[in-house]
Amino acid sequence: MKKVFVNWVVSLALLAGLNGLALAGGEEEPLIYTKIVKDAAFEDILDAVKETITGKGINIAHTLPSSGMLGSTGPTFGITEPVLKNGEMVEFCSAKVSHQLIQANIQNIVLCPFNIAVYELNATPGQIYITFRKPYVLDKASIEATNAMQALMTEIVEEAADW
């Protein structure tokens, strides 16, 4: 019984921590940055994200077909209507920002590579989401580097959305 209670408390604490970072005023900051582009074609926005990244001299490591993977595995789990119409994760690395992160704290290595998701929901075709998970700040030494990472990713999303 004690083990079940401890697991329940730990799970509750983890879930509470995933809801957002507490700010000084008691507000929570969203952990995800999202820009929505309306009346757009998925491929156009995906191409804009890729071109914005490479236009900054950054190499794209991989493009992961999220909607394809989820669509093909969904029936195994009883999912008959997929949420995603289209979706891909663009994985990339800025050597400059990555060096800043690792110089600040080697554990920041887990933030690499950077990922931006581009997706379209079946429920809202033509509405394209460009989103990324904001980096977690490990310590005071990492603040400047994680801010640089977030600024770069925000800039990529905003530029791609205005393409």
C-alpha positions in Angstrom: 0.0 0.0 0.0 2.8 2.4 0.9 4.5 1.8 -2.5 1.2 2.5 -4.4 0.8 5.8 -2.4 4.4 6.8 -3.1 4.0 6.1 -6.8 0.7 8.1 -6.8 2.4 11.1 -5.2 5.3 11.0 -7.5 3.1 10.7 -10.6 0.9 13.6 -9.4 4.0 15.7 -8.8 5.3 14.9 -12.3 2.0 15.8 -13.9 1.8 19.0 -12.0 5.4 19.9 -13.1 4.5 19.2 -16.8 1.8 21.9 -16.7 4.2 24.8 -16.9 7.0 26.6 -15.2 6.0 28.7 -12.2 6.9 32.4 -12.7 7.5 35.0 -9.9 3.9 36.2 -10.0 2.5 32.6 -9.6 1.6 32.4 -13.3 2.6 29.5 -15.5 4.5 29.9 -18.7 3.4 27.6 -21.5 6.0 24.9 -22.3 5.1 24.9 -26.0 5.5 27.8 -28.5 2.9 27.6 -31.3 2.1 29.7 -34.3 -1.0 29.0 -36.4 -1.1 29.8 -40.1 -4.6 29.9 -41.5 -5.6 29.2 -45.1 -2.3 27.6 -45.9 -1.0 24.4 -47.6 0.9 22.0 -45.3 3.7 21.5 -47.8 4.2 25.2 -48.3 4.6 25.8 -44.5 6.8 22.8 -44.1 9.0 24.0 -46.9 9.1 27.5 -45.4 10.3 26.1 -42.1 13.1 24.1 -43.8 14.1 27.0 -46.0 14.2 29.3 -43.0 16.5 26.9 -41.1 18.9 26.4 -44.0 18.8 30.1 -44.9 20.4 30.7 -41.5 23.2 28.3 -42.4 21.9 25.5 -40.2 21.8 21.9 -41.4 18.7 19.8 -41.1 19.6 16.4 -39.7 16.2 14.7 -40.2 12.6 15.2 -41.1 10.4 12.7 -39.2 7.0 11.8 -40.7 4.9 12.0 -37.6 1.5 11.7 -39.2 2.7 8.7 -41.3 4.0 6.9 -38.2 0.9 7.6 -36.1 -1.4 6.8 -38.9 0.1 3.4 -39.6 0.3 2.4 -35.9 -3.1 3.9 -34.8 -5.2 0.9 -35.8 -3.1 -1.3 -33.5 -4.3 0.7 -30.6 -7.9 1.0 -31.8 -7.6 4.4 -33.3 -9.8 4.6 -36.4 -9.8 8.3 -37.0 -6.3 9.9 -36.9 -6.0 13.4 -35.4 -3.3 14.4 -37.9 -3.9 15.0 -41.6 -0.3 15.9 -42.0 2.6 16.2 -39.6 6.4 16.2 -39.7 9.1 17.0 -37.2 12.1 18.9 -38.5 15.3 18.1 -36.5 18.3 20.4 -36.8 21.2 21.8 -34.8 22.8 25.2 -34.6 26.5 24.5 -33.8 26.8 28.0 -32.2 23.9 27.7 -29.9 24.7 24.0 -29.1 28.2 25.0 -28.0 26.7 27.8 -25.8 24.4 25.3 -24.2 27.1 22.7 -23.5 29.6 25.3 -22.2 26.9 26.5 -19.7 26.1 22.9 -18.5 27.1 19.7 -20.2 23.7 18.2 -19.3 22.1 20.7 -21.8 23.2 18.1 -24.4 19.7 16.7 -24.0 18.3 19.8 -25.7 20.1 18.8 -29.0 19.0 18.4 -31.7 16.4 21.1 -31.9 12.9 20.1 -33.1 10.1 22.1 -34.8 6.8 20.3 -35.5 4.7 21.3 -38.5 1.2 19.8 -38.5 -2.3 20.0 -39.8 -5.3 18.5 -38.0 -8.0 16.5 -39.8 -10.5 18.7 -37.8 -9.2 22.0 -39.2 -7.7 21.5 -42.7 -5.8 24.5 -44.1 -4.8 25.6 -40.6 -1.2 24.7 -40.1 0.6 24.6 -36.7 4.3 25.4 -36.3 5.4 24.5 -32.8 8.3 23.6 -30.6 8.9 22.7 -26.9 10.6 25.5 -25.0 14.0 24.5 -23.5 14.1 23.7 -19.8 16.6 25.9 -17.9 18.8 23.6 -15.8 20.6 26.3 -13.8 21.5 30.0 -13.7 24.5 29.3 -15.9 22.2 28.0 -18.6 19.8 30.9 -18.8 21.6 32.9 -21.5 22.2 29.8 -23.7 18.6 28.5 -23.4 17.3 32.0 -24.1 19.5 32.0 -27.3 18.0 28.6 -28.3 14.4 29.8 -27.7 15.1 33.0 -29.5 16.5 31.1 -32.6 13.6 28.7 -32.7 11.0 31.5 -32.2 12.6 33.5 -35.0 12.5 30.4 -37.3 8.8 29.8 -36.6 7.8 33.5 -37.0 9.8 33.9 -40.3 8.3 30.6 -41.7 4.8 31.7 -40.7 5.2 35.0 -42.7 6.7 33.2 -45.7 
